[in-house]
Amino acid sequence: MAVNAEKKGELLNTLRERLKERIYAAITMLAVVVGLAQNPHTGHWTAAAYVTGTAVGLWLATLVADVQSHRVVHKRFPARAEGRHMLYVSSPLLSSAAGPLVMDALSATGALDLDTALWIAAGVGVAGLAAWGFEGGRRMGGGLIASSLAAVVDAVIGVGVVGVKLLAGH
């Protein structure tokens, strides 16, 4: 029974790490998308390259940091299973590009302007943060009001990222 509890704890810790990476990437991508939306010279290929480059760059930076910290702490390179775990945990960083890339592609078909598509992607990013806040409140046993408050707090963080990016310019 103790083994099952230990495995469950490891699984929950892995899920926590993956969600942390997803939220971190969502906040970072939000800033990138707002920057692209502010630039009147952004084209479809440029937006796709920046969004993809950001997601891949975050992912690679995380892998480098994971391997480096593992080497320092354990005094050895990660074993194969540890490396697979690092890849699994960091993979949600790549998913942060999906929404903006879909909106960019939709815009490329002529369905809407690119800046509109990018602002929609930013709005979806803020809504996604709010959804994670709401889900976190519910999983902690919070009622509808407490969970909604958590969603609002996370949405305010997203809006704050957008505000800082707007104030800082591109």
C-alpha positions as CSV (number, residue, x, y, z in Angstrom):
1,M,0.0,0.0,0.0
2,A,2.9,2.4,0.7
3,V,4.2,1.7,-2.7
4,N,0.9,2.7,-4.3
5,A,0.8,5.9,-2.2
6,E,4.4,6.7,-3.3
7,K,3.6,6.1,-7.0
8,K,0.5,8.2,-6.7
9,G,2.6,11.0,-5.2
10,E,5.1,10.8,-8.0
11,L,2.3,10.9,-10.6
12,L,0.7,13.9,-8.9
13,N,4.1,15.6,-8.8
14,T,4.7,15.0,-12.5
15,L,1.2,16.4,-13.3
16,R,2.0,19.4,-11.2
17,E,5.3,20.0,-13.0
18,R,3.6,19.7,-16.4
19,L,0.8,22.1,-15.5
20,K,3.4,24.6,-14.1
21,E,5.2,24.4,-17.5
22,R,1.9,24.9,-19.4
23,I,1.0,28.0,-17.3
24,Y,4.5,29.4,-17.6
25,A,4.4,29.0,-21.3
26,A,0.9,30.5,-21.6
27,I,2.0,33.6,-19.8
28,T,5.1,33.9,-21.9
29,M,3.2,33.3,-25.2
30,L,0.7,35.9,-24.1
31,A,3.4,38.6,-24.0
32,V,4.7,37.5,-27.4
33,V,1.3,37.5,-29.1
34,V,0.5,41.0,-27.7
35,G,3.9,42.2,-29.0
36,L,3.1,40.8,-32.4
37,A,-0.4,42.3,-32.4
38,Q,1.0,45.7,-31.6
39,N,3.3,45.7,-34.6
40,P,1.5,46.8,-37.8
41,H,4.3,45.2,-39.9
42,T,3.8,41.7,-38.6
43,G,3.0,39.2,-41.3
44,H,1.6,35.7,-41.2
45,W,5.0,34.0,-41.6
46,T,6.7,36.4,-39.1
47,A,4.0,35.7,-36.5
48,A,4.3,31.9,-37.1
49,A,8.0,32.1,-36.8
50,Y,8.0,34.1,-33.6
51,V,5.3,32.0,-32.0
52,T,7.0,28.7,-33.0
53,G,10.4,30.1,-32.0
54,T,9.2,31.1,-28.6
55,A,7.6,27.7,-27.9
56,V,10.6,25.8,-29.1
57,G,13.0,28.2,-27.3
58,L,11.2,27.9,-24.0
59,W,11.2,24.1,-24.4
60,L,14.9,23.9,-25.2
61,A,15.8,26.4,-22.4
62,T,13.9,24.2,-19.9
63,L,15.7,21.1,-21.1
64,V,19.1,22.7,-20.8
65,A,18.2,24.0,-17.3
66,D,16.9,20.5,-16.3
67,V,20.0,18.7,-17.5
68,Q,22.4,21.4,-16.1
69,S,20.7,21.3,-12.7
70,H,20.6,17.5,-12.7
71,R,24.4,17.4,-13.4
72,V,25.1,19.9,-10.6
73,V,22.9,18.2,-8.0
74,H,23.5,14.5,-8.9
75,K,27.1,14.9,-10.3
76,R,26.1,12.9,-13.4
77,F,24.1,13.2,-16.6
78,P,20.5,12.1,-16.4
79,A,19.9,8.5,-17.0
80,R,17.6,7.5,-20.0
81,A,14.5,7.3,-17.8
82,E,15.3,10.7,-16.2
83,G,15.8,12.2,-19.6
84,R,12.4,10.8,-20.8
85,H,10.8,12.3,-17.7
86,M,12.3,15.7,-18.5
87,L,11.0,15.5,-22.0
88,Y,7.5,14.5,-20.8
89,V,7.4,17.2,-18.2
90,S,8.6,20.0,-20.5
91,S,6.4,19.0,-23.5
92,P,3.5,21.2,-22.6
93,L,5.7,24.2,-23.4
94,L,5.4,23.3,-27.0
95,S,1.5,23.3,-26.8
96,S,1.6,27.0,-26.0
97,A,2.0,27.7,-29.7
98,A,-1.1,25.9,-30.8
99,G,-3.7,28.6,-30.3
100,P,-1.8,31.5,-31.8
101,L,-0.7,29.3,-34.8
102,V,-4.3,28.3,-35.4
103,M,-5.4,31.9,-35.3
104,D,-2.6,32.9,-37.6
105,A,-3.5,30.2,-40.1
106,L,-7.2,31.2,-39.9
107,S,-6.2,34.8,-40.6
108,A,-4.0,33.6,-43.5
109,T,-7.2,32.2,-45.2
110,G,-8.6,35.7,-45.1
111,A,-11.2,35.0,-42.5
112,L,-10.0,37.9,-40.3
113,D,-7.2,40.4,-40.1
114,L,-3.9,39.2,-38.5
115,D,-4.0,41.7,-35.7
116,T,-7.6,40.7,-34.8
117,A,-6.5,37.0,-34.9
118,L,-3.6,37.8,-32.5
119,W,-5.8,39.8,-30.1
120,I,-8.2,36.8,-30.1
121,A,-5.3,34.5,-29.3
122,A,-4.3,36.9,-26.5
123,G,-7.9,36.9,-25.1
124,V,-8.0,33.1,-25.3
125,G,-4.7,33.0,-23.4
126,V,-6.2,35.2,-20.6
127,A,-9.3,33.0,-20.6
128,G,-7.1,29.9,-20.3
129,L,-5.4,31.3,-17.3
130,A,-8.7,32.1,-15.7
131,A,-9.9,28.5,-16.5
132,W,-6.8,27.1,-14.7
133,G,-7.6,29.3,-11.7
134,F,-11.2,28.1,-11.6
135,E,-10.2,24.5,-11.9
136,G,-7.6,24.9,-9.2
137,G,-10.2,26.4,-6.9
138,R,-12.6,23.6,-7.6
139,R,-9.9,20.9,-7.0
140,M,-9.0,22.5,-3.7
141,G,-12.6,22.1,-2.6
142,G,-13.7,25.7,-3.2
143,G,-17.2,26.5,-4.0
144,L,-18.4,28.4,-7.1
145,I,-17.7,31.8,-5.5
146,A,-14.2,30.9,-4.3
147,S,-13.3,29.2,-7.6
148,S,-14.6,32.1,-9.6
149,L,-12.5,34.5,-7.4
150,A,-9.4,32.3,-8.2
151,A,-10.3,32.6,-11.9
152,V,-10.6,36.4,-11.6
153,V,-7.2,36.6,-9.9
154,D,-5.5,34.5,-12.6
155,A,-7.3,36.5,-15.3
156,V,-6.0,39.7,-13.7
157,I,-2.5,38.3,-13.9
158,G,-3.0,37.7,-17.6
159,V,-4.4,41.1,-18.1
160,G,-1.4,42.5,-16.2
161,V,1.0,40.8,-18.6
162,V,-1.0,42.3,-21.5
163,G,-0.9,45.7,-19.8
164,V,2.8,45.6,-19.1
165,K,3.4,44.7,-22.7
166,L,1.2,47.5,-24.0
167,L,2.9,50.0,-21.7
168,A,6.4,48.8,-22.7
169,G,5.6,48.8,-26.4
170,H,7.0,46.3,-28.8
